[in-house]
Amino acid sequence: HQSSPKKAYKTPKLKVLGNVKKL
Amino acid sequence: MNITSNTRIQIKKSQSSSVLGTETIVLNYELGNYYELNEMGSFIWSLLQANPVLSVMKLKERMLVEFDVEESVCQEELMSFLENLIHEKLIETIA
């Protein structure tokens, strides 16, 4: 008697780029 | 705001997003802020976009299937990421 390798993990991140109202 | 594995999440309507390579740019109309999600953040965001309502548990299960990560690390970092998204009013929890 079997899989695709798992992808490398990275910490999920949210980055503030700016503010359109201030712009 | 404390979220648990059973908490159900949905993307708020007051935003718009666009994929840029492996990352995603999100604009929050309400606050006027715009953001960058890294590759892993983009994966989570795409799952939320594809499913109108998704539990934290389901999100974690999908991440564990796709990525080489320990469950405890995945759980902790997913929770932290989702709390950031809630704080920035990009997603909301539903009863």
N, CA and C atoms of all chains as a GROMACS GRO file, in nm:
protein
  354
    1HIS      N    1   0.085  -0.119   0.000
    1HIS     CA    2   0.000   0.000   0.000
    1HIS      C    3   0.089   0.124   0.000
    2GLN      N    4   0.092   0.535  -0.012
    2GLN     CA    5   0.012   0.657  -0.002
    2GLN      C    6   0.099   0.776  -0.037
    3SER      N    7   0.133   1.163  -0.036
    3SER     CA    8   0.074   1.285   0.019
    3SER      C    9   0.166   1.402  -0.011
    4SER      N   10   0.106   1.515  -0.039
    4SER     CA   11   0.187   1.632  -0.071
    4SER      C   12   0.250   1.686   0.057
    5PRO      N   13   0.376   1.728   0.050
    5PRO     CA   14   0.442   1.779   0.170
    5PRO      C   15   0.375   1.908   0.218
    6LYS      N   16   0.376   1.926   0.349
    6LYS     CA   17   0.315   2.047   0.404
    6LYS      C   18   0.406   2.167   0.379
    7LYS      N   19   0.342   2.283   0.367
    7LYS     CA   20   0.418   2.405   0.342
    7LYS      C   21   0.482   2.456   0.471
    8ALA      N   22   0.588   2.534   0.454
    8ALA     CA   23   0.655   2.593   0.570
    8ALA      C   24   0.563   2.695   0.636
    9TYR      N   25   0.560   2.692   0.768
    9TYR     CA   26   0.471   2.782   0.844
    9TYR      C   27   0.544   2.909   0.884
   10LYS      N   28   0.472   3.020   0.879
   10LYS     CA   29   0.523   3.146   0.932
   10LYS      C   30   0.414   3.207   1.019
   11THR      N   31   0.452   3.285   1.116
   11THR     CA   32   0.354   3.351   1.202
   11THR      C   33   0.268   3.446   1.118
   12PRO      N   34   0.134   3.435   1.128
   12PRO     CA   35   0.049   3.529   1.053
   12PRO      C   36   0.062   3.670   1.109
   13LYS      N   37   0.081   3.767   1.020
   13LYS     CA   38   0.104   3.904   1.066
   13LYS      C   39   0.016   4.005   0.994
   14LEU      N   40  -0.025   4.106   1.070
   14LEU     CA   41  -0.103   4.219   1.018
   14LEU      C   42  -0.020   4.344   1.042
   15LYS      N   43   0.012   4.414   0.934
   15LYS     CA   44   0.096   4.534   0.948
   15LYS      C   45   0.017   4.656   0.900
   16VAL      N   46   0.010   4.759   0.982
   16VAL     CA   47  -0.058   4.882   0.942
   16VAL      C   48   0.036   4.961   0.850
   17LEU      N   49  -0.011   4.990   0.729
   17LEU     CA   50   0.073   5.061   0.632
   17LEU      C   51   0.050   5.212   0.638
   18GLY      N   52  -0.073   5.254   0.668
   18GLY     CA   53  -0.101   5.397   0.671
   18GLY      C   54  -0.249   5.424   0.685
   19ASN      N   55  -0.285   5.550   0.668
   19ASN     CA   56  -0.424   5.591   0.683
   19ASN      C   57  -0.462   5.686   0.569
   20VAL      N   58  -0.565   5.650   0.495
   20VAL     CA   59  -0.603   5.730   0.377
   20VAL      C   60  -0.666   5.864   0.417
   21LYS      N   61  -0.724   5.872   0.536
   21LYS     CA   62  -0.784   5.998   0.580
   21LYS      C   63  -0.675   6.101   0.608
   22LYS      N   64  -0.566   6.056   0.671
   22LYS     CA   65  -0.454   6.147   0.698
   22LYS      C   66  -0.390   6.190   0.567
   23LEU      N   67  -0.386   6.098   0.471
   23LEU     CA   68  -0.328   6.128   0.340
   23LEU      C   69  -0.409   6.238   0.271
   24MET      N   70  -1.130   4.149   2.425
   24MET     CA   71  -1.217   4.053   2.355
   24MET      C   72  -1.152   3.916   2.358
   25ASN      N   73  -1.213   3.822   2.429
   25ASN     CA   74  -1.159   3.686   2.434
   25ASN      C   75  -1.229   3.597   2.334
   26ILE      N   76  -1.151   3.534   2.248
   26ILE     CA   77  -1.211   3.440   2.154
   26ILE      C   78  -1.168   3.299   2.191
   27THR      N   79  -1.252   3.203   2.160
   27THR     CA   80  -1.224   3.063   2.190
   27THR      C   81  -1.230   2.983   2.060
   28SER      N   82  -1.204   2.855   2.069
   28SER     CA   83  -1.208   2.769   1.950
   28SER      C   84  -1.346   2.766   1.887
   29ASN      N   85  -1.449   2.785   1.969
   29ASN     CA   86  -1.586   2.778   1.917
   29ASN      C   87  -1.637   2.912   1.863
   30THR      N   88  -1.560   3.017   1.883
   30THR     CA   89  -1.602   3.148   1.834
   30THR      C   90  -1.614   3.145   1.682
   31ARG      N   91  -1.723   3.203   1.632
   31ARG     CA   92  -1.742   3.209   1.487
   31ARG      C   93  -1.709   3.351   1.438
   32ILE      N   94  -1.643   3.354   1.324
   32ILE     CA   95  -1.586   3.478   1.272
   32ILE      C   96  -1.643   3.510   1.134
   33GLN      N   97  -1.661   3.638   1.108
   33GLN     CA   98  -1.692   3.678   0.971
   33GLN      C   99  -1.621   3.809   0.939
   34ILE      N  100  -1.591   3.829   0.812
   34ILE     CA  101  -1.526   3.952   0.768
   34ILE      C  102  -1.629   4.064   0.769
   35LYS      N  103  -1.588   4.183   0.816
   35LYS     CA  104  -1.679   4.297   0.816
   35LYS      C  105  -1.696   4.350   0.673
   36LYS      N  106  -1.810   4.414   0.650
   36LYS     CA  107  -1.839   4.464   0.515
   36LYS      C  108  -1.764   4.593   0.483
   37SER      N  109  -1.718   4.662   0.587
   37SER     CA  110  -1.655   4.793   0.566
   37SER      C  111  -1.507   4.781   0.530
   38GLN      N  112  -1.476   4.689   0.440
   38GLN     CA  113  -1.337   4.672   0.398
   38GLN      C  114  -1.331   4.623   0.255
   39SER      N  115  -1.215   4.637   0.196
   39SER     CA  116  -1.191   4.586   0.062
   39SER      C  117  -1.048   4.534   0.060
   40SER      N  118  -1.025   4.426  -0.014
   40SER     CA  119  -0.889   4.370  -0.014
   40SER      C  120  -0.846   4.330  -0.153
   41SER      N  121  -0.715   4.323  -0.171
   41SER     CA  122  -0.659   4.286  -0.300
   41SER      C  123  -0.531   4.206  -0.277
   42VAL      N  124  -0.517   4.097  -0.352
   42VAL     CA  125  -0.398   4.012  -0.340
   42VAL      C  126  -0.285   4.075  -0.420
   43LEU      N  127  -0.168   4.081  -0.358
   43LEU     CA  128  -0.050   4.139  -0.422
   43LEU      C  129   0.065   4.040  -0.403
   44GLY      N  130   0.087   3.955  -0.503
   44GLY     CA  131   0.188   3.850  -0.489
   44GLY      C  132   0.143   3.750  -0.384
   45THR      N  133   0.225   3.729  -0.283
   45THR     CA  134   0.188   3.634  -0.176
   45THR      C  135   0.122   3.707  -0.059
   46GLU      N  136   0.111   3.839  -0.071
   46GLU     CA  137   0.053   3.917   0.039
   46GLU      C  138  -0.082   3.976  -0.001
   47THR      N  139  -0.151   4.030   0.098
   47THR     CA  140  -0.283   4.090   0.072
   47THR      C  141  -0.287   4.229   0.134
   48ILE      N  142  -0.338   4.324   0.057
   48ILE     CA  143  -0.357   4.460   0.107
   48ILE      C  144  -0.505   4.477   0.140
   49VAL      N  145  -0.533   4.526   0.259
   49VAL     CA  146  -0.671   4.543   0.303
   49VAL      C  147  -0.694   4.689   0.340
   50LEU      N  148  -0.804   4.746   0.292
   50LEU     CA  149  -0.842   4.883   0.326
   50LEU      C  150  -0.966   4.880   0.414
   51ASN      N  151  -0.958   4.946   0.528
   51ASN     CA  152  -1.072   4.957   0.619
   51ASN      C  153  -1.136   5.094   0.597
   52TYR      N  154  -1.257   5.094   0.536
   52TYR     CA  155  -1.325   5.221   0.506
   52TYR      C  156  -1.359   5.298   0.633
   53GLU      N  157  -1.393   5.223   0.738
   53GLU     CA  158  -1.442   5.284   0.862
   53GLU      C  159  -1.332   5.368   0.930
   54LEU      N  160  -1.214   5.308   0.944
   54LEU     CA  161  -1.104   5.377   1.012
   54LEU      C  162  -1.013   5.452   0.916
   55GLY      N  163  -1.019   5.413   0.787
   55GLY     CA  164  -0.931   5.475   0.689
   55GLY      C  165  -0.793   5.410   0.684
   56ASN      N  166  -0.772   5.309   0.767
   56ASN     CA  167  -0.642   5.243   0.770
   56ASN      C  168  -0.628   5.142   0.656
   57TYR      N  169  -0.505   5.126   0.609
   57TYR     CA  170  -0.480   5.015   0.517
   57TYR      C  171  -0.365   4.931   0.569
   58TYR      N  172  -0.372   4.801   0.538
   58TYR     CA  173  -0.288   4.701   0.604
   58TYR      C  174  -0.225   4.607   0.502
   59GLU      N  175  -0.120   4.540   0.550
   59GLU     CA  176  -0.058   4.434   0.472
   59GLU      C  177  -0.065   4.305   0.553
   60LEU      N  178  -0.116   4.200   0.491
   60LEU     CA  179  -0.116   4.068   0.554
   60LEU      C  180  -0.004   3.987   0.490
   61ASN      N  181   0.079   3.922   0.571
   61ASN     CA  182   0.184   3.839   0.512
   61ASN      C  183   0.122   3.711   0.454
   62GLU      N  184   0.207   3.623   0.405
   62GLU     CA  185   0.158   3.504   0.334
   62GLU      C  186   0.061   3.421   0.419
   63MET      N  187   0.096   3.400   0.545
   63MET     CA  188   0.010   3.320   0.633
   63MET      C  189  -0.119   3.395   0.666
   64GLY      N  190  -0.105   3.525   0.689
   64GLY     CA  191  -0.223   3.607   0.714
   64GLY      C  192  -0.316   3.606   0.593
   65SER      N  193  -0.258   3.607   0.475
   65SER     CA  194  -0.337   3.603   0.351
   65SER      C  195  -0.412   3.471   0.336
   66PHE      N  196  -0.348   3.362   0.379
   66PHE     CA  197  -0.413   3.231   0.374
   66PHE      C  198  -0.538   3.231   0.462
   67ILE      N  199  -0.523   3.283   0.583
   67ILE     CA  200  -0.637   3.289   0.677
   67ILE      C  201  -0.746   3.381   0.621
   68TRP      N  202  -0.704   3.494   0.566
   68TRP     CA  203  -0.799   3.590   0.509
   68TRP      C  204  -0.877   3.527   0.393
   69SER      N  205  -0.808   3.450   0.310
   69SER     CA  206  -0.874   3.387   0.195
   69SER      C  207  -0.977   3.284   0.241
   70LEU      N  208  -0.948   3.216   0.351
   70LEU     CA  209  -1.046   3.120   0.407
   70LEU      C  210  -1.169   3.194   0.457
   71LEU      N  211  -1.147   3.307   0.522
   71LEU     CA  212  -1.260   3.387   0.573
   71LEU      C  213  -1.343   3.444   0.458
   72GLN      N  214  -1.276   3.478   0.349
   72GLN     CA  215  -1.348   3.531   0.233
   72GLN      C  216  -1.432   3.423   0.166
   73ALA      N  217  -1.378   3.301   0.163
   73ALA     CA  218  -1.446   3.191   0.094
   73ALA      C  219  -1.562   3.134   0.175
   74ASN      N  220  -1.559   3.158   0.307
   74ASN     CA  221  -1.664   3.106   0.394
   74ASN      C  222  -1.728   3.220   0.470
   75PRO      N  223  -1.857   3.247   0.445
   75PRO     CA  224  -1.923   3.361   0.510
   75PRO      C  225  -1.906   3.362   0.661
   76VAL      N  226  -1.913   3.243   0.722
   76VAL     CA  227  -1.893   3.232   0.866
   76VAL      C  228  -1.805   3.110   0.891
   77LEU      N  229  -1.702   3.128   0.975
   77LEU     CA  230  -1.608   3.019   0.999
   77LEU      C  231  -1.568   3.020   1.147
   78SER      N  232  -1.564   2.903   1.209
   78SER     CA  233  -1.522   2.897   1.349
   78SER      C  234  -1.370   2.898   1.356
   79VAL      N  235  -1.319   2.940   1.470
   79VAL     CA  236  -1.174   2.942   1.493
   79VAL      C  237  -1.119   2.800   1.480
   80MET      N  238  -1.195   2.703   1.528
   80MET     CA  239  -1.152   2.563   1.522
   80MET      C  240  -1.133   2.517   1.377
   81LYS      N  241  -1.228   2.553   1.291
   81LYS     CA  242  -1.219   2.516   1.149
   81LYS      C  243  -1.098   2.581   1.083
   82LEU      N  244  -1.076   2.707   1.118
   82LEU     CA  245  -0.959   2.778   1.064
   82LEU      C  246  -0.831   2.705   1.102
   83LYS      N  247  -0.823   2.668   1.228
   83LYS     CA  248  -0.703   2.600   1.278
   83LYS      C  249  -0.684   2.465   1.207
   84GLU      N  250  -0.793   2.392   1.190
   84GLU     CA  251  -0.785   2.261   1.123
   84GLU      C  252  -0.729   2.275   0.982
   85ARG      N  253  -0.776   2.378   0.910
   85ARG     CA  254  -0.728   2.400   0.773
   85ARG      C  255  -0.579   2.435   0.772
   86MET      N  256  -0.536   2.514   0.870
   86MET     CA  257  -0.395   2.552   0.878
   86MET      C  258  -0.308   2.429   0.907
   87LEU      N  259  -0.356   2.342   0.996
   87LEU     CA  260  -0.279   2.223   1.033
   87LEU      C  261  -0.266   2.126   0.916
   88VAL      N  262  -0.367   2.123   0.829
   88VAL     CA  263  -0.362   2.036   0.711
   88VAL      C  264  -0.259   2.089   0.610
   89GLU      N  265  -0.256   2.220   0.594
   89GLU     CA  266  -0.175   2.281   0.488
   89GLU      C  267  -0.030   2.308   0.529
   90PHE      N  268  -0.010   2.336   0.659
   90PHE     CA  269   0.122   2.385   0.701
   90PHE      C  270   0.186   2.297   0.807
   91ASP      N  271   0.318   2.298   0.807
   91ASP     CA  272   0.396   2.219   0.901
   91ASP      C  273   0.413   2.299   1.030
   92VAL      N  274   0.319   2.281   1.122
   92VAL     CA  275   0.320   2.359   1.245
   92VAL      C  276   0.258   2.277   1.358
   93GLU      N  277   0.310   2.295   1.479
   93GLU     CA  278   0.253   2.226   1.594
   93GLU      C  279   0.120   2.291   1.632
   94GLU      N  280   0.029   2.208   1.680
   94GLU     CA  281  -0.106   2.257   1.710
   94GLU      C  282  -0.106   2.371   1.812
   95SER      N  283  -0.023   2.358   1.916
   95SER     CA  284  -0.022   2.460   2.022
   95SER      C  285   0.026   2.595   1.968
   96VAL      N  286   0.127   2.590   1.882
   96VAL     CA  287   0.180   2.714   1.821
   96VAL      C  288   0.074   2.775   1.729
   97CYS      N  289   0.013   2.688   1.649
   97CYS     CA  290  -0.090   2.732   1.554
   97CYS      C  291  -0.205   2.800   1.630
   98GLN      N  292  -0.251   2.735   1.736
   98GLN     CA  293  -0.363   2.787   1.816
   98GLN      C  294  -0.330   2.926   1.872
   99GLU      N  295  -0.214   2.936   1.935
   99GLU     CA  296  -0.174   3.060   2.001
   99GLU      C  297  -0.160   3.175   1.901
  100GLU      N  298  -0.093   3.147   1.789
  100GLU     CA  299  -0.066   3.253   1.693
  100GLU      C  300  -0.190   3.290   1.611
  101LEU      N  301  -0.276   3.192   1.588
  101LEU     CA  302  -0.402   3.221   1.518
  101LEU      C  303  -0.490   3.312   1.605
  102MET      N  304  -0.500   3.280   1.733
  102MET     CA  305  -0.581   3.360   1.826
  102MET      C  306  -0.530   3.504   1.830
  103SER      N  307  -0.400   3.519   1.841
  103SER     CA  308  -0.338   3.652   1.848
  103SER      C  309  -0.367   3.731   1.720
  104PHE      N  310  -0.354   3.663   1.606
  104PHE     CA  311  -0.378   3.728   1.476
  104PHE      C  312  -0.525   3.771   1.464
  105LEU      N  313  -0.617   3.683   1.503
  105LEU     CA  314  -0.760   3.715   1.493
  105LEU      C  315  -0.797   3.830   1.586
  106GLU      N  316  -0.736   3.834   1.704
  106GLU     CA  317  -0.764   3.944   1.797
  106GLU      C  318  -0.715   4.077   1.740
  107ASN      N  319  -0.604   4.073   1.668
  107ASN     CA  320  -0.556   4.194   1.599
  107ASN      C  321  -0.656   4.239   1.493
  108LEU      N  322  -0.708   4.142   1.417
  108LEU     CA  323  -0.806   4.175   1.312
  108LEU      C  324  -0.933   4.234   1.372
  109ILE      N  325  -0.974   4.180   1.487
  109ILE     CA  326  -1.094   4.231   1.556
  109ILE      C  327  -1.067   4.373   1.605
  110HIS      N  328  -0.950   4.393   1.664
  110HIS     CA  329  -0.912   4.525   1.716
  110HIS      C  330  -0.914   4.631   1.605
  111GLU      N  331  -0.873   4.589   1.485
  111GLU     CA  332  -0.868   4.682   1.371
  111GLU      C  333  -1.001   4.688   1.296
  112LYS      N  334  -1.103   4.622   1.352
  112LYS     CA  335  -1.239   4.623   1.294
  112LYS      C  336  -1.244   4.568   1.151
  113LEU      N  337  -1.164   4.464   1.126
  113LEU     CA  338  -1.165   4.400   0.994
  113LEU      C  339  -1.252   4.274   0.995
  114ILE      N  340  -1.264   4.212   1.112
  114ILE     CA  341  -1.352   4.096   1.128
  114ILE      C  342  -1.434   4.117   1.254
  115GLU      N  343  -1.540   4.036   1.267
  115GLU     CA  344  -1.622   4.044   1.388
  115GLU      C  345  -1.667   3.904   1.427
  116THR      N  346  -1.697   3.887   1.554
  116THR     CA  347  -1.748   3.759   1.602
  116THR      C  348  -1.900   3.763   1.593
  117ILE      N  349  -1.958   3.646   1.570
  117ILE     CA  350  -2.105   3.642   1.566
  117ILE      C  351  -2.155   3.537   1.665
  118ALA      N  352  -2.274   3.560   1.716
  118ALA     CA  353  -2.331   3.472   1.819
  118ALA      C  354  -2.374   3.340   1.757
   0.00000   0.00000   0.00000
